[in-house]
Amino acid sequence: MSTHPGSLKLPPLSLYIHVPWCVRKCPYCDFNSHALKTDIPEDAYLNALEEDLKPDLAGVQGRSIETVFIGGGTPSLMSADFYHRLFDRLGRHLSFAPDAEITLEANPGTVEQARFEGFRSAGINRLSLGIQSFDPQQLENLGRIHDDRDAHRAIAAAREAGFDNFNLDLMHGLPGQTVEQALADLDAALQYAPPHLSWYQLTLEPNTEFYSRPPDLPEDDQLWDIHQAGHAHLRQHGFTAYEISAWCQPGQASRHNLNYWRFGDYLALGAGAHGKVTFADTSEIRRFWKTRQPEAYLQRLGSRTAGQQVLARDDLPLEFMMNVLRLDEGVEEAAFQAYTGLPLQEIAAILKALRSDGLLEQNRLQATPLGQRYLNSILERFLL
């Protein structure tokens, strides 16, 4: 096979910005986050982000940013002034769509209404609040810096500040959790009529405190009961699972999430951020990642790109499928050739076998309900 595919269609372009600092590292967290030891170097980080962007601009000339996601760490530790200045700087180099979705992750223990109002005036129009649970004991188990009262106050403050578009992050499968407790968490969230919920299972990831000293988590049968009961409960309240762990009211899916799962492009700025950009002129798709340690990121001059990889032709089917099959609705078959440059015929035999096994829908790249339960097995078929 040749190294690169044929002509490519440029997908929508997003921007991911990583803020690596937090007040305290949670025992389950494997993200690139670092507990603060001093004041946040806002000015230095702002300058570093702008320097980080400049070398990447050549690859996205003429393209506008459709969505922005500011993740961490705890991005809400940064001041509203920081975000005013950040978007002023970004606007000098990038074109933003008039209706761009701009999301900020916020920890309930680090915000109050005045700060939310400042974020909104800086151009942020969507919040993702890391609630995780409304149960005081579970929040303590998870090492969170907020309690249940902080969680309720933060949601109310966000609404008061004018954020109608927001996500609540909740976890299930927590230490000793029962079905009733998991549903109680969902009910506590549902009283705020959130347009979007992320509801995902606590997993033990390498290089975390929980991995070294595992808590007493529910057994598999109990986890399945929680999963089933939670799904039924959310559906009864008008939510749809448009992605494996993302639920929304009609028309309220996160556009940034959708761009990831539809194999879209995204620039990446900040310590340890990962990005993906399509180059139609060379028919290449490149993944790249930035210097991970915050101090090294701040001290580096010019490009902060620590490494990059051109996706090999043989890897493209798996790369594409591991994204689009997370979506409940999948994608049209034509998207495969448009965004990988490969003819659908190259995976026709695999698709036929998966459809014969009842794991994929006909005439669409979409997992059946059975296929969603065995997604890893589906993806293994695309290891070429």
FENQUI-V973214 format. One record per residue. N is the residue number from 1. RES is the residue in three letters. PSI is psi in whole degrees, 0 to 359 (NA if undefined). NEAR is the number of other C-alpha atoms within 12 Angstrom. D_LAST is the distance of its C-alpha to the last C-alpha in Angstrom with 2 decimals. Layout:
N:RES:PSI:NEAR:D_LAST, N:RES:PSI:NEAR:D_LAST
This chain:
1:MET:150:12:11.35, 2:SER:161:10:13.87, 3:THR:320:18:13.71, 4:HIS:153:25:14.82, 5:PRO:186:33:14.69, 6:GLY:204:25:17.92, 7:SER:145:21:20.83, 8:LEU:148:26:20.53, 9:LYS:137:29:22.97, 10:LEU:122:32:24.45, 11:PRO:175:32:24.13, 12:PRO:155:33:27.07, 13:LEU:129:41:27.85, 14:SER:177:41:28.88, 15:LEU:128:46:30.34, 16:TYR:132:39:29.89, 17:ILE:127:42:32.76, 18:HIS:129:45:32.81, 19:VAL:112:45:36.15, 20:PRO:357:42:35.65, 21:TRP:150:37:39.01, 22:CYS:168:35:40.21, 23:VAL:318:29:43.46, 24:ARG:138:25:41.94, 25:LYS:124:28:38.46, 26:CYS:146:32:37.60, 27:PRO:344:30:36.63, 28:TYR:355:32:33.38, 29:CYS:125:27:32.24, 30:ASP:15:22:29.28, 31:PHE:167:29:29.54, 32:ASN:81:29:30.91, 33:SER:145:31:34.50, 34:HIS:126:28:37.59, 35:ALA:136:25:41.01, 36:LEU:136:21:43.74, 37:LYS:341:12:46.30, 38:THR:186:11:48.24, 39:ASP:151:16:48.64, 40:ILE:130:27:45.59, 41:PRO:71:24:45.68, 42:GLU:313:26:45.33, 43:ASP:316:19:46.69, 44:ALA:321:22:44.55, 45:TYR:322:33:41.36, 46:LEU:313:33:42.24, 47:ASN:320:27:42.71, 48:ALA:320:35:39.47, 49:LEU:318:45:37.48, 50:GLU:318:33:39.09, 51:GLU:322:27:38.43, 52:ASP:320:36:34.79, 53:LEU:319:36:34.44, 54:LYS:314:27:36.10, 55:PRO:341:21:33.46, 56:ASP:348:31:30.84, 57:LEU:326:26:33.05, 58:ALA:330:15:32.27, 59:GLY:354:26:28.72, 60:VAL:25:30:30.03, 61:GLN:135:20:33.23, 62:GLY:0:16:34.55, 63:ARG:141:26:32.35, 64:SER:153:28:34.05, 65:ILE:121:36:33.10, 66:GLU:326:33:32.74, 67:THR:154:36:32.49, 68:VAL:139:43:33.22, 69:PHE:125:39:32.50, 70:ILE:109:39:34.50, 71:GLY:181:39:33.14, 72:GLY:203:38:33.93, 73:GLY:197:37:35.73, 74:THR:90:39:38.62, 75:PRO:336:41:39.07, 76:SER:357:42:42.31, 77:LEU:334:37:43.93, 78:MET:150:40:44.20, 79:SER:160:31:47.32, 80:ALA:325:28:47.55, 81:ASP:322:24:48.98, 82:PHE:315:30:45.79, 83:TYR:327:37:43.82, 84:HIS:311:23:46.54, 85:ARG:323:26:46.26, 86:LEU:311:33:42.45, 87:PHE:334:30:42.18, 88:ASP:315:19:45.02, 89:ARG:314:21:43.14, 90:LEU:322:29:39.82, 91:GLY:342:19:41.74, 92:ARG:339:15:42.94, 93:HIS:333:26:39.46, 94:LEU:152:30:37.38, 95:SER:127:26:38.06, 96:PHE:135:26:37.76, 97:ALA:144:20:37.62, 98:PRO:329:12:41.02, 99:ASP:28:17:39.51, 100:ALA:135:25:36.99, 101:GLU:123:33:36.14, 102:ILE:108:38:36.95, 103:THR:139:39:36.28, 104:LEU:130:44:37.70, 105:GLU:136:39:36.91, 106:ALA:140:43:40.24, 107:ASN:128:42:41.44, 108:PRO:339:41:44.50, 109:GLY:1:30:46.25, 110:THR:13:32:46.30, 111:VAL:157:37:47.53, 112:GLU:173:29:50.67, 113:GLN:319:25:51.64, 114:ALA:322:20:52.95, 115:ARG:318:29:49.67, 116:PHE:317:43:47.76, 117:GLU:322:28:50.19, 118:GLY:319:27:49.54, 119:PHE:318:39:45.78, 120:ARG:319:32:46.36, 121:SER:341:23:48.73, 122:ALA:351:24:46.15, 123:GLY:356:32:43.89, 124:ILE:127:39:41.70, 125:ASN:7:33:41.62, 126:ARG:139:42:39.38, 127:LEU:147:46:39.46, 128:SER:108:41:37.09, 129:LEU:122:44:39.35, 130:GLY:76:44:38.01, 131:ILE:309:43:40.23, 132:GLN:312:45:37.99, 133:SER:156:46:40.91, 134:PHE:3:38:44.53, 135:ASP:119:35:45.55, 136:PRO:320:23:47.57, 137:GLN:320:20:46.63, 138:GLN:322:32:42.90, 139:LEU:323:32:43.17, 140:GLU:317:20:44.92, 141:ASN:323:28:42.28, 142:LEU:357:38:39.60, 143:GLY:23:23:41.66, 144:ARG:151:33:42.14, 145:ILE:353:30:45.06, 146:HIS:159:34:46.17, 147:ASP:184:28:47.85, 148:ASP:326:27:47.99, 149:ARG:321:20:50.93, 150:ASP:320:28:49.05, 151:ALA:311:37:46.18, 152:HIS:318:32:48.63, 153:ARG:319:26:50.51, 154:ALA:318:37:47.43, 155:ILE:315:42:46.35, 156:ALA:320:27:49.93, 157:ALA:322:27:50.25, 158:ALA:317:39:47.09, 159:ARG:318:29:48.50, 160:GLU:327:18:51.88, 161:ALA:358:27:50.35, 162:GLY:10:23:49.00, 163:PHE:96:32:45.34, 164:ASP:337:24:44.71, 165:ASN:106:34:40.96, 166:PHE:159:41:39.68, 167:ASN:143:41:37.13, 168:LEU:124:45:38.05, 169:ASP:122:35:35.60, 170:LEU:147:39:36.12, 171:MET:153:37:34.52, 172:HIS:175:44:34.80, 173:GLY:34:38:34.43, 174:LEU:165:39:36.98, 175:PRO:121:31:39.02, 176:GLY:11:22:41.09, 177:GLN:138:31:40.41, 178:THR:168:26:41.53, 179:VAL:316:26:40.55, 180:GLU:320:21:43.91, 181:GLN:321:26:43.39, 182:ALA:318:40:39.99, 183:LEU:327:31:41.59, 184:ALA:322:24:44.54, 185:ASP:315:38:42.28, 186:LEU:318:42:40.89, 187:ASP:322:24:44.45, 188:ALA:324:25:45.62, 189:ALA:319:38:42.99, 190:LEU:338:30:43.66, 191:GLN:342:16:47.35, 192:TYR:5:25:46.40, 193:ALA:55:26:44.61, 194:PRO:140:37:41.52, 195:PRO:341:34:39.45, 196:HIS:138:40:36.25, 197:LEU:136:45:35.28, 198:SER:120:38:32.40, 199:TRP:103:38:32.55, 200:TYR:157:28:30.07, 201:GLN:137:30:30.12, 202:LEU:125:34:31.23, 203:THR:153:26:28.57, 204:LEU:110:24:29.21, 205:GLU:143:18:27.19, 206:PRO:154:16:27.28, 207:ASN:30:18:29.98, 208:THR:161:22:32.25, 209:GLU:320:21:35.66, 210:PHE:329:26:34.67, 211:TYR:322:20:31.87, 212:SER:322:13:34.53, 213:ARG:79:15:37.18, 214:PRO:135:22:35.60, 215:PRO:171:24:37.91, 216:ASP:95:17:38.64, 217:LEU:158:26:36.09, 218:PRO:151:25:36.28, 219:GLU:164:17:34.75, 220:ASP:318:12:31.68, 221:ASP:320:14:33.99, 222:GLN:320:22:36.04, 223:LEU:319:27:33.06, 224:TRP:321:20:31.98, 225:ASP:317:22:35.61, 226:ILE:314:33:35.74, 227:HIS:310:32:32.53, 228:GLN:315:18:33.87, 229:ALA:319:23:37.37, 230:GLY:318:38:36.31, 231:HIS:315:30:34.13, 232:ALA:320:18:37.04, 233:HIS:315:25:39.49, 234:LEU:321:34:37.67, 235:ARG:321:20:37.22, 236:GLN:334:15:40.95, 237:HIS:19:25:41.67, 238:GLY:11:22:39.83, 239:PHE:148:31:36.58, 240:THR:137:31:33.12, 241:ALA:94:33:29.90, 242:TYR:346:34:27.96, 243:GLU:167:34:25.31, 244:ILE:316:33:24.68, 245:SER:15:31:27.67, 246:ALA:125:35:29.40, 247:TRP:145:39:32.37, 248:CYS:159:34:34.67, 249:GLN:162:26:37.67, 250:PRO:129:17:37.26, 251:GLY:9:16:36.32, 252:GLN:19:28:36.08, 253:ALA:147:32:32.34, 254:SER:119:38:31.63, 255:ARG:328:33:30.62, 256:HIS:313:34:29.08, 257:ASN:313:38:26.86, 258:LEU:321:35:25.90, 259:ASN:321:32:24.94, 260:TYR:307:37:22.53, 261:TRP:343:32:20.84, 262:ARG:14:38:20.84, 263:PHE:35:42:18.81, 264:GLY:177:38:22.14, 265:ASP:154:40:23.31, 266:TYR:125:42:25.56, 267:LEU:156:45:27.72, 268:ALA:128:41:28.36, 269:LEU:145:47:31.73, 270:GLY:163:48:33.15, 271:ALA:119:41:32.59, 272:GLY:6:37:29.00, 273:ALA:146:41:27.89, 274:HIS:140:33:24.28, 275:GLY:172:36:23.64, 276:LYS:129:37:21.29, 277:VAL:135:42:22.61, 278:THR:134:38:21.51, 279:PHE:99:31:23.21, 280:ALA:328:25:23.69, 281:ASP:329:16:25.64, 282:THR:1:20:22.89, 283:SER:43:28:19.94, 284:GLU:147:30:18.65, 285:ILE:121:40:17.78, 286:ARG:135:32:19.10, 287:ARG:146:29:19.30, 288:PHE:159:29:22.46, 289:TRP:149:32:24.67, 290:LYS:159:38:28.38, 291:THR:129:33:30.67, 292:ARG:312:30:30.67, 293:GLN:129:25:34.19, 294:PRO:316:33:36.85, 295:GLU:317:22:39.42, 296:ALA:322:19:37.11, 297:TYR:315:34:35.98, 298:LEU:323:32:39.64, 299:GLN:343:22:40.74, 300:ARG:148:25:38.06, 301:LEU:143:20:39.24, 302:GLY:227:21:37.47, 303:SER:133:28:33.70, 304:ARG:9:37:32.50, 305:THR:119:34:28.83, 306:ALA:336:26:27.71, 307:GLY:161:18:24.23, 308:GLN:161:20:21.63, 309:GLN:129:19:18.07, 310:VAL:125:24:16.71, 311:LEU:124:27:13.30, 312:ALA:152:24:10.98, 313:ARG:316:27:9.66, 314:ASP:338:23:5.93, 315:ASP:343:26:7.13, 316:LEU:318:36:9.35, 317:PRO:314:39:8.13, 318:LEU:316:29:8.09, 319:GLU:317:32:11.18, 320:PHE:312:38:12.84, 321:MET:326:41:12.48, 322:MET:345:31:13.58, 323:ASN:301:32:16.62, 324:VAL:331:37:17.70, 325:LEU:352:43:17.35, 326:ARG:337:38:19.86, 327:LEU:134:36:22.37, 328:ASP:320:34:24.50, 329:GLU:354:27:24.75, 330:GLY:208:35:21.17, 331:VAL:165:32:21.12, 332:GLU:151:22:21.76, 333:GLU:326:30:19.02, 334:ALA:337:20:20.39, 335:ALA:332:28:19.47, 336:PHE:307:38:15.76, 337:GLN:322:29:16.74, 338:ALA:318:27:19.72, 339:TYR:354:38:18.11, 340:THR:339:42:14.76, 341:GLY:2:34:16.21, 342:LEU:143:33:13.46, 343:PRO:144:22:14.87, 344:LEU:334:26:14.30, 345:GLN:333:16:13.99, 346:GLU:335:22:10.38, 347:ILE:14:26:9.63, 348:ALA:319:22:12.99, 349:ALA:322:14:12.24, 350:ILE:316:26:10.42, 351:LEU:318:30:13.41, 352:LYS:317:22:15.83, 353:ALA:318:18:14.97, 354:LEU:322:30:15.24, 355:ARG:324:23:18.46, 356:SER:328:15:19.74, 357:ASP:1:19:19.44, 358:GLY:21:21:21.37, 359:LEU:340:30:18.88, 360:LEU:145:35:18.57, 361:GLU:158:28:21.56, 362:GLN:140:22:22.16, 363:ASN:22:17:21.90, 364:ARG:147:27:20.77, 365:LEU:84:39:17.80, 366:GLN:129:37:19.77, 367:ALA:142:38:19.58, 368:THR:170:27:22.52, 369:PRO:321:21:24.88, 370:LEU:318:20:23.27, 371:GLY:327:28:19.76, 372:GLN:330:30:21.20, 373:ARG:337:21:22.27, 374:TYR:42:21:18.88, 375:LEU:320:29:16.77, 376:ASN:323:21:14.88, 377:SER:322:22:13.97, 378:ILE:313:32:12.77, 379:LEU:328:31:10.54, 380:GLU:333:18:8.96, 381:ARG:338:23:7.73, 382:PHE:9:26:5.63, 383:LEU:94:20:3.83, 384:LEU:NA:17:0.00
